[in-house]
Amino acid sequence: MISVNDFRTGLTIIVDGQLYRVMDFQHVKPGKGAAFVRSKLRNLRNGNVQEKTFRAGEKVEKAQIDNRKMQYLYAQGDEHVFMDLESYEQTELAAVQIEYELKFLQENMEIHIQSFQGEMLGVELPNTVVLEVAETEPGIKGDTASGGTKPAILETGLSVQVPFFINQGDKLIINTTDSSYVSRAQ
């Protein structure tokens, strides 16, 4: 058991039999009344996000999540196949379980699969990935880095806003937390 006063972003807890990850939290001490913790939780089984308020000092169960390093192999219909890099055992995850992460996954990419008591929950992506621009309007001479942005579609189908000087075929570093352009890859 863990006190809600010890919440931190990324912590995995069990509340009412459901598995949640703490996305955000705030300790509130009103001038009148008892202190409480306002939190934003993501259900790891269905992806729903909800806000929940706990009394200060309330105890919740901490969940032990296992991370296994795996390699993304290929898509087979609505299933996506991953291979354990130690045992070479293959595991399938349904597309609905990793809907957001699919925008960043490429074949042969190494990632971590999260599981709880043998139940596969999803994929933990690196902070950034390198993806190639599949489609965008061509850059025009005189466009600069400090100018505006234009839409670009990447090789995985993800659409991001990029600076005007980015062209089709460029490799870009993309932030996986908010799907934003970071820079050109070297």
Accessible surface in RSA format (square Angstrom, percent):
REM  Atomic radii and reference values for relative SASA: ProtOr
REM  Chains: A
REM  Algorithm: Lee & Richards
REM  Probe-radius: 1.40
REM  Slices: 20
REM RES _ NUM      All-atoms   Total-Side   Main-Chain    Non-polar    All polar
REM                ABS   REL    ABS   REL    ABS   REL    ABS   REL    ABS   REL
RES MET A   1   159.75  82.7  94.08  62.3  65.67 156.4  84.22  71.6  75.53 100.1
RES ILE A   2    23.57  13.4  19.79  14.7   3.78   9.1  23.57  17.0   0.00   0.0
RES SER A   3    15.02  12.7  13.60  18.2   1.41   3.3  12.33  26.3   2.69   3.8
RES VAL A   4     0.00   0.0   0.00   0.0   0.00   0.0   0.00   0.0   0.00   0.0
RES ASN A   5    71.86  49.6  56.46  54.6  15.39  37.1  20.39  49.1  51.47  49.7
RES ASP A   6    86.07  60.3  73.49  73.1  12.58  29.7  21.66  51.0  64.41  64.2
RES PHE A   7     8.33   4.2   0.00   0.0   8.33  21.7   0.00   0.0   8.33  23.9
RES ARG A   8   129.95  54.6 129.74  66.1   0.21   0.5  57.49  78.6  72.46  43.9
RES THR A   9    94.06  66.9  71.49  72.5  22.57  53.8  54.15  72.7  39.91  60.3
RES GLY A  10    37.98  46.8   0.00   N/A  37.98  46.8  23.76  65.2  14.23  31.9
RES LEU A  11     6.74   3.8   2.10   1.5   4.64  11.7   6.28   4.4   0.46   1.2
RES THR A  12     9.72   6.9   6.50   6.6   3.22   7.7   2.39   3.2   7.32  11.1
RES ILE A  13     0.00   0.0   0.00   0.0   0.00   0.0   0.00   0.0   0.00   0.0
RES ILE A  14    34.69  19.7  28.44  21.2   6.24  15.0  28.44  20.5   6.24  16.9
RES VAL A  15    13.13   8.6  10.29   9.3   2.84   6.8  12.86  11.2   0.27   0.7
RES ASP A  16   129.45  90.7  88.06  87.6  41.39  97.9  43.06 101.3  86.39  86.2
RES GLY A  17    58.06  71.6   0.00   N/A  58.06  71.6  33.73  92.6  24.32  54.5
RES GLN A  18    70.58  39.5  70.54  51.6   0.04   0.1  17.24  36.7  53.34  40.5
RES LEU A  19     1.28   0.7   0.93   0.7   0.36   0.9   0.96   0.7   0.33   0.9
RES TYR A  20    17.05   8.0  17.05   9.7   0.00   0.0   1.37   1.0  15.68  19.3
RES ARG A  21    56.67  23.8  56.67  28.9   0.00   0.0  25.34  34.6  31.33  19.0
RES VAL A  22     0.40   0.3   0.00   0.0   0.40   1.0   0.00   0.0   0.40   1.1
RES MET A  23    67.52  35.0  50.48  33.4  17.04  40.6  53.81  45.8  13.71  18.2
RES ASP A  24    83.86  58.7  83.69  83.3   0.17   0.4  12.30  29.0  71.56  71.4
RES PHE A  25    58.71  29.4  41.19  25.5  17.52  45.6  43.56  26.4  15.15  43.4
RES GLN A  26   101.66  56.8  97.11  71.0   4.55  10.8  30.99  66.0  70.67  53.6
RES HIS A  27    96.48  52.7  71.60  49.8  24.88  63.6  56.33  58.0  40.16  46.7
RES VAL A  28    32.45  21.4  28.04  25.4   4.41  10.6  31.53  27.4   0.92   2.5
RES LYS A  29   170.09  83.0 140.42  86.2  29.67  70.6 100.49  90.4  69.60  74.1
RES PRO A  30    46.60  34.0  31.99  29.2  14.60  53.1  42.11  34.8   4.48  27.9
RES GLY A  31    94.47 116.5   0.00   N/A  94.47 116.5  46.68 128.1  47.79 107.0
RES LYS A  32   189.82  92.6 172.02 105.5  17.80  42.4 118.81 106.9  71.01  75.6
RES GLY A  33    60.34  74.4   0.00   N/A  60.34  74.4  37.39 102.6  22.94  51.4
RES ALA A  34    84.07  77.3  59.59  92.0  24.48  55.7  69.18  97.4  14.89  39.4
RES ALA A  35    30.08  27.7  22.49  34.7   7.59  17.3  22.49  31.7   7.59  20.1
RES PHE A  36    46.67  23.4  45.33  28.1   1.34   3.5  45.33  27.5   1.34   3.8
RES VAL A  37     0.67   0.4   0.67   0.6   0.00   0.0   0.67   0.6   0.00   0.0
RES ARG A  38   100.73  42.3  99.15  50.5   1.58   3.8  29.11  39.8  71.62  43.4
RES SER A  39     2.66   2.3   0.00   0.0   2.66   6.1   2.60   5.5   0.07   0.1
RES LYS A  40    82.91  40.4  82.36  50.5   0.55   1.3  26.36  23.7  56.55  60.2
RES LEU A  41     0.00   0.0   0.00   0.0   0.00   0.0   0.00   0.0   0.00   0.0
RES ARG A  42    99.51  41.8  99.51  50.7   0.00   0.0  18.18  24.9  81.33  49.3
RES ASN A  43     9.71   6.7   9.69   9.4   0.02   0.0   1.41   3.4   8.31   8.0
RES LEU A  44    24.48  13.6  11.92   8.5  12.55  31.6  14.32  10.1  10.16  27.3
RES ARG A  45    98.28  41.3  67.56  34.4  30.72  73.2  41.09  56.2  57.19  34.7
RES ASN A  46    93.07  64.2  59.37  57.4  33.70  81.1  39.08  94.0  53.99  52.2
RES GLY A  47    38.04  46.9   0.00   N/A  38.04  46.9  24.74  67.9  13.30  29.8
RES ASN A  48    92.35  63.7  86.62  83.7   5.73  13.8  23.79  57.3  68.56  66.3
RES VAL A  49    66.60  43.8  35.40  32.0  31.19  75.2  35.40  30.8  31.19  84.6
RES GLN A  50    76.35  42.7  70.14  51.3   6.21  14.8  27.68  58.9  48.66  36.9
RES GLU A  51   123.95  71.2  95.54  72.3  28.40  67.6  33.65  65.1  90.30  73.7
RES LYS A  52    59.23  28.9  54.56  33.5   4.68  11.1  16.50  14.9  42.73  45.5
RES THR A  53    81.47  57.9  56.02  56.8  25.45  60.7  36.18  48.6  45.30  68.5
RES PHE A  54     4.82   2.4   3.46   2.1   1.36   3.5   4.82   2.9   0.00   0.0
RES ARG A  55   170.36  71.5 168.63  86.0   1.73   4.1  69.04  94.4 101.33  61.4
RES ALA A  56    46.69  42.9  24.15  37.3  22.54  51.3  24.52  34.5  22.18  58.8
RES GLY A  57    35.81  44.2   0.00   N/A  35.81  44.2  22.19  60.9  13.62  30.5
RES GLU A  58    54.57  31.3  43.72  33.1  10.85  25.8  19.80  38.3  34.76  28.4
RES LYS A  59   121.82  59.4 104.28  64.0  17.54  41.8  64.48  58.0  57.34  61.1
RES VAL A  60     9.80   6.4   6.08   5.5   3.72   9.0   9.80   8.5   0.00   0.0
RES GLU A  61    85.29  49.0  83.92  63.5   1.37   3.3  18.07  35.0  67.22  54.9
RES LYS A  62   101.90  49.7  84.48  51.8  17.42  41.5  42.23  38.0  59.67  63.6
RES ALA A  63     6.61   6.1   0.00   0.0   6.61  15.0   1.24   1.8   5.37  14.2
RES GLN A  64   134.39  75.2 126.66  92.6   7.73  18.4  56.50 120.3  77.89  59.1
RES ILE A  65    27.20  15.5  11.94   8.9  15.26  36.8  11.94   8.6  15.26  41.4
RES ASP A  66    70.15  49.1  66.47  66.2   3.68   8.7  18.56  43.7  51.59  51.5
RES ASN A  67    78.75  54.3  48.08  46.5  30.67  73.8  12.60  30.3  66.15  63.9
RES ARG A  68    76.53  32.1  72.88  37.1   3.65   8.7  48.35  66.1  28.17  17.1
RES LYS A  69   106.48  51.9  97.09  59.6   9.39  22.4  46.00  41.4  60.48  64.4
RES MET A  70     0.01   0.0   0.01   0.0   0.00   0.0   0.00   0.0   0.01   0.0
RES GLN A  71    33.26  18.6  33.26  24.3   0.00   0.0   0.00   0.0  33.26  25.2
RES TYR A  72    15.64   7.3  15.64   8.9   0.00   0.0   6.26   4.7   9.38  11.6
RES LEU A  73    31.44  17.5  25.44  18.2   6.00  15.1  26.06  18.3   5.37  14.5
RES TYR A  74    89.77  41.9  89.55  51.0   0.22   0.6  63.46  47.7  26.31  32.4
RES ALA A  75    56.44  51.9  31.05  47.9  25.39  57.7  31.05  43.7  25.39  67.2
RES GLN A  76   101.48  56.7  92.75  67.8   8.72  20.8  34.44  73.3  67.04  50.8
RES GLY A  77    73.49  90.6   0.00   N/A  73.49  90.6  44.01 120.8  29.48  66.0
RES ASP A  78   113.43  79.5 106.65 106.2   6.78  16.0  27.68  65.2  85.75  85.5
RES GLU A  79    61.54  35.3  61.54  46.6   0.00   0.0  26.50  51.3  35.04  28.6
RES HIS A  80    15.14   8.3  15.14  10.5   0.00   0.0  11.34  11.7   3.81   4.4
RES VAL A  81     2.60   1.7   2.60   2.4   0.00   0.0   2.60   2.3   0.00   0.0
RES PHE A  82     0.00   0.0   0.00   0.0   0.00   0.0   0.00   0.0   0.00   0.0
RES MET A  83    33.44  17.3  33.44  22.1   0.00   0.0  19.43  16.5  14.01  18.6
RES ASP A  84    15.85  11.1  15.85  15.8   0.00   0.0   0.00   0.0  15.85  15.8
RES LEU A  85    50.65  28.2  35.35  25.3  15.29  38.4  35.35  24.8  15.29  41.2
RES GLU A  86   160.82  92.3 133.57 101.1  27.24  64.9  52.91 102.3 107.90  88.1
RES SER A  87    69.81  59.0  40.25  53.7  29.56  68.1  47.58 101.3  22.23  31.1
RES TYR A  88   151.39  70.7 136.84  77.9  14.55  37.9  92.72  69.7  58.67  72.3
RES GLU A  89   100.66  57.8  91.64  69.3   9.03  21.5  35.76  69.2  64.91  53.0
RES GLN A  90   102.18  57.1  74.70  54.6  27.48  65.4  21.49  45.7  80.69  61.2
RES THR A  91    19.61  13.9  14.94  15.1   4.67  11.1  17.52  23.5   2.09   3.2
RES GLU A  92    93.28  53.6  71.34  54.0  21.94  52.2  21.47  41.5  71.81  58.6
RES LEU A  93     2.31   1.3   1.55   1.1   0.76   1.9   2.31   1.6   0.00   0.0
RES ALA A  94    29.50  27.1  27.66  42.7   1.83   4.2  27.66  39.0   1.83   4.9
RES ALA A  95    23.72  21.8  22.61  34.9   1.11   2.5  22.85  32.2   0.87   2.3
RES VAL A  96   124.55  82.0 104.36  94.5  20.19  48.6 105.44  91.6  19.12  51.8
RES GLN A  97    71.25  39.8  45.67  33.4  25.57  60.9  24.70  52.6  46.55  35.3
RES ILE A  98     0.25   0.1   0.15   0.1   0.11   0.3   0.25   0.2   0.00   0.0
RES GLU A  99   124.53  71.5 118.10  89.3   6.43  15.3  42.94  83.0  81.59  66.6
RES TYR A 100    83.24  38.9  78.63  44.7   4.61  12.0  79.96  60.1   3.28   4.0
RES GLU A 101    35.89  20.6  35.89  27.2   0.00   0.0   1.42   2.7  34.48  28.1
RES LEU A 102    46.99  26.2  37.70  27.0   9.29  23.4  37.89  26.6   9.10  24.5
RES LYS A 103    82.11  40.1  79.63  48.9   2.48   5.9  45.29  40.8  36.82  39.2
RES PHE A 104     0.00   0.0   0.00   0.0   0.00   0.0   0.00   0.0   0.00   0.0
RES LEU A 105    10.47   5.8   0.76   0.5   9.71  24.4   0.76   0.5   9.71  26.1
RES GLN A 106    52.67  29.5  47.05  34.4   5.62  13.4  20.88  44.4  31.79  24.1
RES GLU A 107   116.90  67.1  97.20  73.5  19.70  46.9  25.90  50.1  91.00  74.3
RES ASN A 108    98.50  67.9  85.42  82.5  13.08  31.5  20.44  49.2  78.06  75.4
RES MET A 109    29.83  15.4  20.87  13.8   8.95  21.3  29.83  25.4   0.00   0.0
RES GLU A 110    88.10  50.6  68.91  52.1  19.20  45.7  19.95  38.6  68.15  55.6
RES ILE A 111     3.90   2.2   0.00   0.0   3.90   9.4   3.90   2.8   0.01   0.0
RES HIS A 112    70.88  38.7  70.88  49.3   0.00   0.0  41.50  42.8  29.38  34.2
RES ILE A 113     1.58   0.9   1.09   0.8   0.48   1.2   1.09   0.8   0.48   1.3
RES GLN A 114    13.08   7.3  13.08   9.6   0.00   0.0   0.06   0.1  13.03   9.9
RES SER A 115     8.05   6.8   8.05  10.7   0.00   0.0   1.94   4.1   6.11   8.6
RES PHE A 116    17.63   8.8  17.11  10.6   0.52   1.4  17.11  10.4   0.52   1.5
RES GLN A 117   154.43  86.4 112.60  82.3  41.83  99.6  52.58 111.9 101.85  77.2
RES GLY A 118    68.45  84.4   0.00   N/A  68.45  84.4  38.97 107.0  29.47  66.0
RES GLU A 119    70.49  40.5  61.88  46.8   8.62  20.5  41.73  80.7  28.77  23.5
RES MET A 120    40.29  20.9  32.39  21.4   7.90  18.8  32.33  27.5   7.96  10.5
RES LEU A 121    10.80   6.0   2.25   1.6   8.55  21.5   3.19   2.2   7.61  20.5
RES GLY A 122     7.15   8.8   0.00   N/A   7.15   8.8   7.15  19.6   0.00   0.0
RES VAL A 123     9.30   6.1   0.00   0.0   9.30  22.4   0.00   0.0   9.30  25.2
RES GLU A 124    75.30  43.2  69.35  52.5   5.95  14.2  25.73  49.8  49.57  40.5
RES LEU A 125    30.14  16.8   9.88   7.1  20.26  50.9  10.38   7.3  19.76  53.2
RES PRO A 126    56.16  40.9  42.68  38.9  13.48  49.0  55.32  45.7   0.84   5.2
RES ASN A 127   117.53  81.1 111.88 108.1   5.65  13.6  25.49  61.4  92.04  89.0
RES THR A 128    63.18  44.9  52.25  53.0  10.92  26.0  23.14  31.1  40.03  60.5
RES VAL A 129     7.64   5.0   1.36   1.2   6.29  15.1   7.64   6.6   0.00   0.0
RES VAL A 130    67.89  44.7  57.75  52.3  10.15  24.4  57.75  50.2  10.15  27.5
RES LEU A 131     0.69   0.4   0.00   0.0   0.69   1.7   0.69   0.5   0.00   0.0
RES GLU A 132    62.23  35.7  61.95  46.9   0.28   0.7   5.98  11.6  56.25  45.9
RES VAL A 133     1.54   1.0   0.00   0.0   1.54   3.7   0.00   0.0   1.54   4.2
RES ALA A 134    48.14  44.3  31.10  48.0  17.04  38.8  38.83  54.7   9.31  24.7
RES GLU A 135   106.06  60.9 104.87  79.3   1.20   2.8  32.44  62.7  73.62  60.1
RES THR A 136    19.91  14.2   0.00   0.0  19.91  47.5   7.99  10.7  11.92  18.0
RES GLU A 137   113.29  65.0 109.09  82.5   4.20  10.0  41.12  79.5  72.18  58.9
RES PRO A 138   109.22  79.6  98.83  90.1  10.39  37.8 102.24  84.4   6.98  43.4
RES GLY A 139    31.53  38.9   0.00   N/A  31.53  38.9   7.72  21.2  23.81  53.3
RES ILE A 140   129.50  73.7 120.74  89.9   8.76  21.1 124.89  89.9   4.60  12.5
RES LYS A 141   207.89 101.4 171.65 105.3  36.24  86.3 125.07 112.6  82.82  88.2
RES GLY A 142    66.10  81.5   0.00   N/A  66.10  81.5  40.63 111.5  25.47  57.0
RES ASP A 143    50.58  35.4  28.56  28.4  22.02  52.1   5.41  12.7  45.17  45.0
RES THR A 144    77.37  55.0  69.79  70.8   7.57  18.0  65.06  87.4  12.31  18.6
RES ALA A 145    78.55  72.2  55.42  85.5  23.13  52.6  55.42  78.0  23.13  61.3
RES SER A 146   108.38  91.6  71.18  95.0  37.20  85.7  56.37 120.0  52.01  72.9
RES GLY A 147    41.86  51.6   0.00   N/A  41.86  51.6  25.01  68.6  16.85  37.7
RES GLY A 148    36.45  44.9   0.00   N/A  36.45  44.9  29.34  80.5   7.11  15.9
RES THR A 149    79.69  56.7  57.87  58.7  21.82  52.0  37.97  51.0  41.73  63.1
RES LYS A 150     8.57   4.2   7.12   4.4   1.45   3.4   8.22   7.4   0.34   0.4
RES PRO A 151    72.84  53.1  69.18  63.1   3.66  13.3  69.36  57.3   3.49  21.7
RES ALA A 152     0.95   0.9   0.00   0.0   0.95   2.2   0.95   1.3   0.00   0.0
RES ILE A 153    70.22  40.0  70.22  52.3   0.00   0.0  70.22  50.6   0.00   0.0
RES LEU A 154     1.78   1.0   0.00   0.0   1.78   4.5   0.00   0.0   1.78   4.8
RES GLU A 155    86.06  49.4  52.48  39.7  33.58  79.9  22.41  43.3  63.65  52.0
RES THR A 156    41.27  29.4   7.71   7.8  33.56  80.0  17.17  23.1  24.10  36.4
RES GLY A 157    53.70  66.2   0.00   N/A  53.70  66.2  29.58  81.2  24.12  54.0
RES LEU A 158    12.93   7.2   9.24   6.6   3.69   9.3  12.45   8.7   0.48   1.3
RES SER A 159    71.42  60.3  49.47  66.0  21.95  50.6  31.69  67.5  39.72  55.7
RES VAL A 160     6.75   4.4   0.65   0.6   6.10  14.7   6.75   5.9   0.00   0.0
RES GLN A 161   101.44  56.7  90.15  65.9  11.29  26.9  50.70 107.9  50.74  38.5
RES VAL A 162     0.10   0.1   0.00   0.0   0.10   0.2   0.10   0.1   0.00   0.0
RES PRO A 163    15.93  11.6  15.88  14.5   0.05   0.2  15.93  13.2   0.00   0.0
RES PHE A 164    72.63  36.3  72.39  44.8   0.23   0.6  72.39  43.9   0.23   0.7
RES PHE A 165    51.38  25.7  43.96  27.2   7.42  19.3  47.83  29.0   3.54  10.1
RES ILE A 166     0.00   0.0   0.00   0.0   0.00   0.0   0.00   0.0   0.00   0.0
RES ASN A 167    61.88  42.7  61.88  59.8   0.00   0.0  17.48  42.1  44.41  42.9
RES GLN A 168   119.25  66.7  97.11  71.0  22.14  52.7  24.67  52.5  94.58  71.7
RES GLY A 169    39.14  48.3   0.00   N/A  39.14  48.3  21.75  59.7  17.38  38.9
RES ASP A 170    29.95  21.0  24.66  24.5   5.28  12.5   6.02  14.2  23.92  23.9
RES LYS A 171   106.92  52.2 100.84  61.9   6.08  14.5  74.13  66.7  32.79  34.9
RES LEU A 172     0.00   0.0   0.00   0.0   0.00   0.0   0.00   0.0   0.00   0.0
RES ILE A 173    45.49  25.9  45.49  33.9   0.00   0.0  45.49  32.8   0.00   0.0
RES ILE A 174     0.00   0.0   0.00   0.0   0.00   0.0   0.00   0.0   0.00   0.0
RES ASN A 175    39.26  27.1  39.26  37.9   0.00   0.0   0.45   1.1  38.81  37.5
RES THR A 176     6.89   4.9   4.92   5.0   1.97   4.7   0.82   1.1   6.07   9.2
RES THR A 177   107.54  76.5  76.75  77.8  30.79  73.4  72.50  97.4  35.05  53.0
RES ASP A 178    91.71  64.2  65.69  65.4  26.02  61.5  39.48  92.9  52.24  52.1
RES SER A 179    25.86  21.8  18.16  24.2   7.70  17.7  14.81  31.5  11.05  15.5
RES SER A 180    42.60  36.0  38.02  50.7   4.58  10.5  34.53  73.5   8.07  11.3
RES TYR A 181    49.77  23.2  30.10  17.1  19.67  51.2  23.97  18.0  25.80  31.8
RES VAL A 182    75.89  49.9  51.27  46.4  24.63  59.3  55.13  47.9  20.76  56.3
RES SER A 183    43.66  36.9  43.12  57.5   0.55   1.3  33.90  72.2   9.77  13.7
RES ARG A 184   104.31  43.8  98.15  50.0   6.16  14.7  29.82  40.7  74.49  45.1
RES ALA A 185    25.65  23.6   8.60  13.3  17.05  38.8   8.83  12.4  16.82  44.5
RES GLN A 186   216.51 121.1 145.93 106.7  70.58 168.0  95.18 202.6 121.33  92.0
END  Absolute sums over single chains surface
CHAIN  1 A    10944.1       8431.2       2513.0       5451.1       5493.1
END  Absolute sums over all chains
TOTAL         10944.1       8431.2       2513.0       5451.1       5493.1
